[in-house]
Amino acid sequence: MTSNPQTNAADIGSQSGREFDVVVYGASGFVGRLVAEYLAKHAPAGTKIGLAGRSERRLSEVRAGLPAAARDWPILIADAHDGAALRAMAARTTAIATTVGPYIRYGFDLAAACAETGTHCADLTGEVLFARECIDQLDETARATGARLVNSCGFDSIPSDLSVLMAYEYARDHGLGELEEVTLYVMDMKGGLSGGTVDSARATAEKIRKHPELRKILRDPYSLSPDRAHEPSGSSPATTTLAYSREVGGWVGPFIMAEHNVRVVRRSNALFDWAYGRNFRYREVVRHGPGPLAPAAAIGTAVGLRGIFIGMALSPTRAVLDRMLPAPGEGPSREQREAGRFLIEVRAGTSSGNTVVVRFGARADPGYLATSIMLGESALCLALDGLRLPNRSGVLTPATAMGDPLVDRLRAAGFEATTKVIRRAP
């Protein structure tokens, strides 16, 4: 991956007057260390960064292993459930990048501290229930203080959210009309299932067992939207069926992250006052190729994913899965992370009959290396790009909180983010 231009932080919007620009919370965890390492290598000169968590010893060990730029970074101590310590930490910084999950267990008190102190916060949640809790309990406070609380700033859900934003902006700027039928295709992906993702599924299953009434939130495809009554009529396009797609020349099947990503993208449309279109319909699938074995691969993936989530809800099978699946805090080697990759393609049909195509990807493991870059750049964007960011606050999505400035940052970090149009035949 290439680095961002090393501009001076003072030149690009660090104007809060606080002690830190960015604090990495959970810096002693696996992904937290990756975020800290990325910032040590690529944050603009003069950026004021701190490392935070609950163990001074572990944070000191992490700091000692980082590049020289991080050797003098201060260490801040705050337990995930110590509200007073979290508020004191949040008040000292412009933005926090938090990797401490599952967020439904450990994330709310920090989000509340940021909302109360007017501090921006970027997390990696793929948990619908946590995002809904933040919206219900913290949106009003964050809007009053000017805080941007941005959920899902990793592989969940930046590629999805920014790609659809790019498609919308291209259609708008070229007079192509509103977006209508939009599909995200995962064209290529190499990288393991994150232990954090598995733990989030486990935490969600536990929450549902204790509060079965919350199932309705998981069943509603617009459960993160602010005003369900104004969403498009009719059913949402299926994300769980096997089909052959002529658009990409291959069989397509379920994508493990679709259930969260589609809600994030639909929330963006609603927060933008349905600028994408009142008939905007969105889904995400994985392309398995055109060959005769592709349908079997798609079915196997669907059955496997469903089995994991059902298994998490049952005590006997949960114990077996706990031994088989990656644990939180574990991750692939540096060589494996750098050998990973992902490429998605969004095909957005417009009311003009033309199709906007967005390609978004990176040569990095999506769940670890690419995610650490996306979270790191999100935190820098929130801390340093204030004059360029959309004029909004509250509980937001990546597209509505950061939008084009974050796209620019990720391009500079080596991500592919391109747009073209397929014209309708005359």
N, C-alpha and C positions, 0 to 999 in steps of 0.2 A: 504494500500500500504506500502511496506517496503522501508526503506531509503537507499540511497547510502552510501557506506563506507565513514566515515568522514576523508578523507585524507587531507593533507595540500595543499592549492591551489598552493603554490610555487613549489610543487613537481611534478605538472602535466601540466606544460606548460604555465603558465602565465608569458609571457616574453615581453609584449609590452612596459613596462615601463610607462604606462598611469595611471592616478589617479584611475580609476575604471576598474574592470574586466567586470562587467555587469551593465547596466542601464536598469531598467524596465520602459518603456515609456507607459503612460496610466495606471499607478499604482493605480489611484483612481477609475477606472472603475471596473466592476464586475469581469471579467476575469483577469484584471491586478492585482487586490487584491489577487486573487487565486495564480497567479504566484509569487507575492511577498511573500505570506505566505509559499508557497512551498520552495522557495529559503531560507527563514529564517530558515526553519526546516532542509533542506537537503543539502544546498551548503557546500562544503568543508570548514573546518576552515581556516580562513585567506582570503577568497574570498572577494574582495572589491566591494560592491554593492551600487547603488544609485537608488532613486525613482524619476521619472520625470513625468511631465505633465504641465498643464497650470494653476493650482490652488494650491498655496502653502497651503492654509487652508485645502483643501480636502486631499492633500497628507500628511499633518501633522496628520490629523485624522486617515488616513489609517495606517501610521507608528505607531501611539499610540496603535492600536489594534493588531499589529503583535507580534509574539514571541519576547522574550527579545533580541535575536541575532540581531534584526533589529532596536532596539531603537536608535542607533547612526548613522543609514544610512543617508547620506546627501540627501537633496532634491534639484532637479534641475528644473528650470522653463523654458518651451519653448512651444510656441503655434505651432500647427501643420502646420501653414502657415508662420511662421517667420523663413525664411531661415537662417538668421544670427545667431539666437539663437540656431537653430537646429545644425548648423555646429559647433558652440562653444561647445555644449553638446557632439556631436559625437566625437570631437577631444579629449575629456577627457576620453574616455572609449574604451576598446577593442571590446566589443560587446554590441548590444542593442537588447532587446526583446520588440517588439512593439505590443500592443493590440488595437491601436487606428484605428478603421475602421468606416465605410467602407473605405477600402484603396484607392479605386478609387477617393474618396473625400478628404481623409486626410493623405494618406500614401506616396505620391510621393516626397514631399519636404524632408521628413526625409530620404527616400531611397537615394535621390540625395546627401544629406549631408553626409551620410555614404560612398557613392561611392567616393565622393571628398576627404574625410579625411582618407580613408583606414580603415574604421571601419566596422566590421562584423555586420550584421543585420538579425534577424529572425522575420518573421511575421506570421500571421494566415490567410492570404488571401485565399479565395476560388473564387476569381474574375479573370476570364481569361483576361479581358480587362486590369486590373491593371498589371498583370504579363507580358502581352505583351508590355505594355508601359515601364515597367522597362527594359525589354530585349532590346527594340529598342533604348532607350535613355540613359541607364546607364551601360550597359554591358561593353562597351569599356572602360569607365572611371574606373569602378570597377576593371577590369583586370589590368589596368595600376597602380592602387594604392594598389592592393593586397586585396581589400575588397571582402568578400563573402556576397552577398545579397541573402538570402535564403527565398524564398516564401514558404508558405503553411506548416508551422511547427506545425500544430495541427492535429485534426482528418482529416481535409483537410491538407496534403495528406500523412502524415508520415506512417500510417499503409500500405497504398497502395505501396508507393515508396520503403520503406525498405523491405517489404515482397517480392516484385519482385526482388530486389537486392539480397536478401538471396537465392531465388530460382536459380538465375543465378550463384551465387558463388558456390552453392552446385553442380549444373550441371557441371560447369567448373572444379571444384576440383575432381569430381568423373568420369570424362570422359564421360558424358552423352550427349554431343553435345550442340547445340544451343537451345534456347527457341523458340517455335513456337506458338501454340494456348494456351493462358494463360487466365484464368478466375479467378477473385476475387469473392468469395461468402461471403456475410455478413450472417454468420450463426446464430448470436445472437446479439441483441442490445436492451438495455433499457436505455432510456434517452430522454429528450425533445428536440424539435427543438430550436436551439439557436436564441436569438433575434438578435445577430450579423449576423447570416446567413440570416435571413429574411431581415435585413437592407441592406446587400450586394446585395441581389436580387433586392431590391427596387432601390438601387443606379445604378445597371447595367441597369435596365429598363429605368431609367431616362437618362442615358448616350446614350442609343440606340435611344430614342426619339429625342434627340438633334443631334445625329450623326448616322443616319440610315446606313451609309456605313460601320459601324463597325460590322454589323450583319454577315458579311462574316467571321470575326474572330471567332465568336461563332459557326458558321456552320462547320468550318474546324476542323476535329478531330485531326489534327497535327498542330494546330495554334500556339503552343508554341515551336515547334521544330525549330532548327536553319537553317535547310536546307530541305525544304519540298520535293525537287526533289529526295532526296536519301531515302525517306521513302518507306516502302514496297508497292508494287503494289497491286491493288485490294481494295475492300471496307473493312472498319474496321468492326469487328463483332458488331452486334447490342447490345445495352444496354437498349433498351426500349421495347422489345417484351416479351410476356409471353410464357414460355415454361416449359416442364418437364425435369429436369436434372437427368439422371441416376447416374452421378458422386456423387451427394450429396443426392440422393433419395428424391427429392421434387420439387415443383413448384418454379420457379424463375421469378422475375420481376425487374423493374427498381430500381436503387439505387440513391437517391437524389444527392449524391456527385460525381457520376460517371463522369458527363460531365466535371468536373474540374480535377478529379484525373487521368483520362485516359490520358489527355494531359500532366500532370506532369510526369507520368511514361514514356510516349513516348519521352518526352524531355530528360529524364535521359538516355534512350537508345541512343539517338542521341549524347548527350554530351560525352557518353562513346564510341563514334565512332561505334555505332551500335553493341556493344559487345554482347548484349542479342541475337542478330540474325537479319539478313536482312529480315527474314520471320516472325518476332515477331509480333503477333497480340494479342491485349489485350482488355478485357472488364470487367465490374463490375456489379454484380446483387445481389439482396437480395433473400435468400432462405425463402420461406413461408411455407414449410412443405409439407407432402405428402397427407394430408386429403382432403376431397371433398370441403371444404370451402376455401382452399388455393388459387385456381385460382381467386375467387372473391376478396380475400384480395389483391392479386397482382394487379388486374385490378383497384380496388379502390385506391390503393396507387398511381398507374400511373396517374389516372384521377385527383386525388387530387393534386399531384405535378404539373402537367401540368396546372391545374386551378390556382394555386398560382402564377406561373410565368406569365401566361397570364393576370391574374387579376392585377398584379403589373404594367403592361404596360398601363392600362386603368384607367382614373381618378375616375369614379364612383365606380368601384370595388376595387380600391386601398384604398379608404377611408374606405370601409367596412372591408377589410383585416387588415388595420392598427389597427382597434378596436379589432379584433379577435386574431391576432397573437402576440407572445411575443415581447416586445419592447427592443431595445438595452439597455444594462445596467441592465436588469432584469435577474434573474436566479433562479434555484431551491435551496431549503434549503440544508444545510450540509448533513442531513440525506438522502435526495433524491440523492444528488451527490454521496454519498458513496454507495448507493444501486444500482446505475447504473452499466452498464457493456457493453462490446462489444467483439465479437470474429469474426475474419475474417479467411477465409481459401483460400489461393491461390493455384490453381492446374495448374501447368505449364507443358504442354506437350513438350517434347524435340525431337530433330531430331533423337535420338537413339530409340525412341518409348517408353521410360520410362517417368514417370510422377513424378515431384518433388512437394511435398505438404508442404506448409508453413502455420503454424498457428500463428496468432498474435492477442493479445487481452489484456484486463485489467479489473479488478473488480473496475470500476469507470465510472461515467457518461461520455460518450465520448465527448460531446460538451463542457463540463465545466471542471470537475476534471481531466479527462485523458488529455484533451487538455492543461490545465495549466501545467501538469507535462511534457508533450512533449515539450512545448515551453520553459519551464524552463531548461530542460536538453539540449535542442538545444543551448540555450544561453551559458550555462556552457561549452558545447562541443566546441563551437566556440571560447570561451574566454580562456579555460584552456587546451584543447587537441591539440594545434597547431602542435606539433611534430608528432602526429599520424594521422592528417587529410590528405585527398587527396591533392596533390599539384596542386591546381587550384583555381582560383578566378573569379569574375564576377557575373552575375545573375544566380544563381544555384538552384538546387533542393535539398531536404534533402539527397537523396542517393549520389549525386555527390559532395556535399559540405562536408558531414560528414560520411556517410556510416557506416562501422562497429563500429567505436567508439560510435556512437549514439545508435546503436543496443545494445552494451554492457551496456551503461548507462541506457537504458530503462529496460533491464533485471534486472539490479541491483535495479531499482526502483519498481520492482514487476511485470513488464509486462511479458506475455508469448510471446516467439519468438522462435519457434522450427521448425525444418526441417526434412523431411524424404523422402524416395523415394518409389514409387510403381513400381515394376519391371514389364516389359512387359512379358506376358506369353510366354514361349519358343514354 
